[in-house]
Amino acid sequence: MLGCGIAPSRPPVEVDGGARLDGAAPPSATRTPAEGAAVRDGGVGVENAQSRAAGSDGSAAGSRAPGTALPRTGGTLRLPGAAPTTLDPHRARDVVSAEYIYEVFSGLVTLSNDLKVVPDLAERWTVSSDGTAFTFTLHPARFHDGTAVTSEDVRWSLERACDPDTAPDLAATYLGDVVGCADKLAGRAATLAGVTADDPTHITIRIDTPRADFLAKLTYPTSFVLDRRQVESDPDWSDHPIGTGPFRLTSHEAETRIRLERHAGYHGARALLDAVEYDLRPLDPVTRFENGELDASPVGASDLARVQDPLNPLSHLVVQGPGDLGVSYIGFNTRMAPFDDIHVRRAFSLAVDKPRLASLVLRGAVRPVDTILPPGMPGFDAARSPLSHDPPDGPALARAELAASRYAGALPPITIVASGGGGNSPSTLAVVEAWRDVLGAEVTIEQAPWDTFQADIDRGVYQAWPLGWVADYPDPQNFLDVLFHSGSALNATRYANPEVDAWLVAARTELDADARLALYAKAESRILSDAPWLPLVSGIETWLVAPNVRGFTVPPIVVQRLGQVWYASETKGR
């Protein structure tokens, strides 16, 4: 899932006069907790903060201590937010949209706070002896309008997701294992041969070969269940969708406010809050939190030192997550000069002092990374990259790589394109400055509206761009295969290496966990050496949470998380 440029995280908020550290947030998104980042399909902790630290799962301290009262129901949680690009789960590509989608919709399975695949609309499932047929038994769930959910709703939703007119690249990425998906996307079939509604409460999905990651892929919104009656009768249905999640959308005022209210008929644990209200206006959330206008606020790099100061009363309200499973990076178009030369890509990678970027520019709100897989991801190895910047050797190595390229002494004009105001972000400016100082490269920064930016990246028209990728599920496949296999619809860098492809294909069907990780390690090492990405930082998400709010979590990826938030006293949000 796309997670904006240079410091992926979640709800964007404003900082430094509106500058963002990313280049990929939608126009309405002004910044994320790590000073600016979070968007597209594609993303980006530290331990607990002082006396009011997060729990091991990233939840606010005091969620439940011995002798405390049981969770209360009621109240409205007030949060800052950003305008979603879409509320259609089958077209969602960014973490801003996903924040709302995961609360309003459901799929057959979901991820728990500890990122395990657990039942959602399906209460259980069985797998055939050959590992290719999954039969799900549905909960007696209901849509927000009270209509019962049946296996036919699930079947129709998967059919729609795999329609070539919906979002074919997403369907190919997350549902491509389903028998018949490729044929339907290519127009060779009208229906999915591998999906059968056996009876109203059972549905069977067949995949082409046993895979270790299939159930994890089903947690992505492409597989979420929609109300067919609404979708087919209302062309504007996604402005006021009917879902099956713990909250229903009751108000969506563009660029102003989104209100979610408890779904009384939810099939899982009922939400404790009456409602959650997001303020979409580009106002500084930390100031509004201090004024009592918000119940929780992400903390950007510019405020981090102040709120963590032990002498500041706010330090007791700080909650830090375990670390985002995401990476902010610069993408290089490997088919466009000068980044069609491996030595140029390596030179531009070695020229950037990432520890300096993380500590001085981003003020410790992120961790520098040299890898594609983020810290915390299975298979992560901090020492895997051969292109780590190691001052004082980094600049010399960078210049040697550039001298070895066919563009030595004659670099063509280079432009890096960022989304919205991301071109003015301190991070992007710092990277471009490093390229000039170390390599003598004059790089122009341009900006593009989010919709244009996303489409142009997909079309391969940019030389370089700042972006971020947030994990959809905790599996190396979600980074390495999705983003770097030559046949992937989401391979924006146009990177292609036959050996890497072979390792990635082998990992798809390798069911032994250690052997599978070994294949991904080979693939990542080669990709890092070829340098289609310049990995930069991984986010550390920090929030301020009001003292009467309990159960507020800061998970490492976007998951459903607001259903069990509650107020510890009668003093509740408006």
JOHUTA-V540558 format. One record per pair of residues at least 12 apart in sequence whose C-alpha atoms are under 7 Angstrom apart, sorted by the first residue. I is the first residue (numbers start at 1). J is the second residue. If there is no record, write none. Layout:
i,j
I,J
I,J
This chain:
i,j
1,40
1,41
1,42
1,43
1,93
1,94
1,95
1,469
1,470
1,471
1,472
2,38
2,39
2,40
2,41
2,42
2,43
2,93
2,94
2,95
2,468
2,469
2,470
3,37
3,38
3,39
3,40
3,42
3,43
3,44
3,94
3,95
3,467
3,468
3,469
3,470
4,22
4,23
4,24
4,25
4,37
4,38
4,39
4,467
4,468
5,21
5,22
5,23
5,24
5,37
5,38
5,328
5,329
5,466
5,467
5,468
6,21
6,22
6,37
6,328
6,329
6,427
6,466
6,467
6,468
6,537
7,21
7,22
7,34
7,35
7,36
7,37
7,44
7,328
7,366
7,537
7,538
7,539
8,37
8,38
8,43
8,44
8,326
8,327
8,328
8,468
8,539
9,32
9,33
9,34
9,37
9,38
9,44
9,324
9,539
9,541
10,32
10,38
10,95
10,96
11,32
11,81
11,82
11,96
12,29
12,30
12,31
12,32
12,33
12,36
12,37
12,81
12,82
13,29
13,30
13,31
13,32
13,282
13,284
13,285
14,30
14,31
14,282
14,283
14,284
15,31
15,35
15,284
18,30
19,421
19,422
19,424
19,425
20,35
20,36
20,37
20,421
20,422
20,425
21,35
21,36
21,37
21,422
21,425
21,426
21,427
21,428
22,36
22,37
22,422
22,466
22,467
23,418
23,419
23,420
23,422
23,423
23,466
23,467
24,38
24,39
24,418
24,419
24,450
24,467
25,37
25,38
25,39
25,419
25,450
26,85
26,450
27,420
27,449
27,450
28,82
28,83
28,255
29,82
29,83
30,282
32,300
33,298
33,299
33,300
33,541
33,542
34,300
34,301
34,365
34,366
34,539
34,540
34,541
35,300
35,301
38,95
38,468
39,94
39,95
39,96
40,93
40,94
40,95
41,93
41,94
42,93
42,94
42,469
42,470
43,325
43,326
43,327
43,328
43,468
43,469
43,470
43,471
44,324
44,325
44,326
44,327
44,328
44,468
44,469
44,470
44,538
44,539
45,320
45,321
45,322
45,323
45,324
45,539
45,540
45,541
46,320
46,321
46,322
46,323
46,540
47,320
47,322
48,319
48,320
49,318
49,319
49,320
50,315
50,316
51,316
52,316
52,317
52,318
52,319
53,318
53,319
53,320
54,319
54,320
54,321
57,113
57,114
58,320
58,321
58,322
58,553
58,554
58,555
59,551
59,552
59,553
59,554
60,319
60,550
60,551
60,552
60,553
62,550
63,550
63,551
71,566
71,568
72,272
72,566
72,567
72,568
73,272
73,273
73,566
74,272
74,273
74,274
75,273
75,274
75,275
75,572
75,573
75,574
76,273
76,274
76,275
76,276
76,277
76,572
76,573
76,574
77,275
77,276
77,277
77,295
77,573
78,276
78,277
78,278
78,294
78,295
78,573
79,277
79,278
79,279
79,294
79,295
79,296
79,297
80,278
80,279
80,280
80,285
80,297
81,278
81,279
81,280
82,96
82,280
83,254
83,255
83,280
84,96
84,97
85,97
87,101
87,238
87,239
88,238
89,101
89,221
89,222
89,224
90,161
90,167
90,221
90,222
91,166
91,167
95,558
98,558
99,558
102,559
102,560
103,245
103,246
103,247
103,560
104,243
104,244
104,245
104,246
104,247
104,248
104,249
105,224
105,225
105,243
105,244
105,245
106,120
106,121
106,224
106,225
106,244
106,245
107,120
107,121
107,219
107,223
107,224
107,225
108,120
108,121
108,122
109,121
109,122
109,218
109,219
110,219
111,219
111,559
113,555
115,474
117,216
121,138
121,139
121,141
122,136
122,137
122,138
122,139
123,137
123,138
123,139
124,136
124,137
125,137
131,210
132,206
132,207
132,208
132,209
132,210
133,204
133,205
133,206
133,207
134,204
134,205
134,206
135,202
135,203
135,204
135,205
136,202
136,203
136,204
137,201
137,202
137,203
138,201
138,202
139,267
140,267
141,266
141,267
142,244
142,265
142,266
143,242
143,243
143,244
144,242
144,243
144,244
144,248
144,263
145,242
150,200
150,201
151,197
151,199
151,200
151,201
151,202
151,203
152,197
152,200
153,225
153,228
154,225
155,195
155,196
155,197
157,225
157,226
158,223
159,191
159,192
161,222
162,181
162,184
162,185
163,184
163,185
164,185
168,185
169,489
169,490
170,222
171,222
173,482
174,217
177,207
177,208
178,194
178,205
178,206
178,207
178,208
179,192
179,193
179,194
179,206
179,207
179,208
180,192
180,193
180,194
194,206
194,207
210,509
211,508
211,509
211,511
212,511
216,473
220,472
226,243
227,242
227,243
244,266
245,266
246,262
246,263
246,266
246,270
246,271
246,563
247,260
247,261
247,262
247,263
248,260
248,261
248,262
248,263
249,261
255,280
255,281
256,279
256,280
256,281
257,278
257,279
257,280
258,277
258,278
258,279
259,275
259,276
259,277
259,278
260,275
260,276
260,277
261,274
261,275
261,276
262,274
262,275
270,563
271,563
271,564
272,563
272,564
272,565
272,566
273,565
273,566
285,297
286,299
295,545
295,546
296,543
296,544
296,545
296,546
297,543
297,544
297,545
298,542
298,543
298,544
299,542
299,543
299,544
301,362
301,363
301,365
317,544
317,545
317,546
317,547
318,542
318,543
318,544
318,545
319,542
319,543
319,544
319,545
320,541
320,542
320,543
320,554
321,540
321,541
321,542
321,554
321,555
321,556
322,556
323,539
323,540
323,541
323,556
324,538
324,539
324,540
324,541
324,556
324,557
325,374
325,375
325,376
325,377
325,470
325,471
325,556
325,557
326,374
326,469
326,470
326,471
326,538
327,374
327,468
327,469
327,470
327,535
327,537
327,538
328,467
328,468
328,469
328,535
328,536
328,537
328,538
329,466
329,467
329,468
329,533
329,534
329,535
329,536
330,464
330,465
330,466
330,467
330,533
330,534
330,535
331,464
331,465
331,466
331,493
331,532
331,533
331,534
332,463
332,464
332,493
332,532
332,533
333,460
333,462
333,463
333,464
333,493
333,494
334,493
334,494
334,495
334,532
335,494
336,463
338,407
338,411
338,412
341,405
342,530
342,531
343,401
343,402
343,404
343,405
344,401
344,402
344,405
345,531
345,532
346,398
346,401
346,531
347,398
347,399
347,401
347,402
348,398
348,435
349,387
349,534
350,387
350,388
350,389
350,394
350,395
350,397
350,398
351,394
351,395
351,398
351,434
351,435
351,438
352,389
352,431
352,434
353,389
354,368
354,536
355,368
358,537
361,426
361,427
365,539
365,540
366,537
366,538
366,539
366,540
367,537
367,538
367,539
368,536
368,537
368,538
369,535
369,536
369,537
369,538
370,382
370,385
370,388
370,535
370,536
371,384
371,385
371,535
372,535
373,476
373,479
374,538
377,474
377,475
377,476
378,475
378,476
379,476
379,517
379,521
384,525
385,525
385,528
386,529
395,438
399,439
414,443
414,444
415,443
415,444
415,445
415,446
415,463
415,464
416,443
416,444
416,445
416,446
416,463
416,464
416,465
417,445
417,446
417,447
417,448
417,462
417,464
417,465
418,446
418,447
418,448
418,465
418,466
419,447
419,448
419,449
419,450
419,453
420,447
420,448
420,449
420,450
421,447
423,445
423,446
423,447
457,492
458,492
460,492
470,557
471,557
472,557
476,520
480,524
481,504
485,501
486,501
493,532
495,532
500,523
503,519
503,523
504,520
504,523
507,519
507,520
548,567
548,568
548,569
549,566
549,567
549,568
550,565
550,566
550,567
550,568
551,564
551,565
551,566
552,565
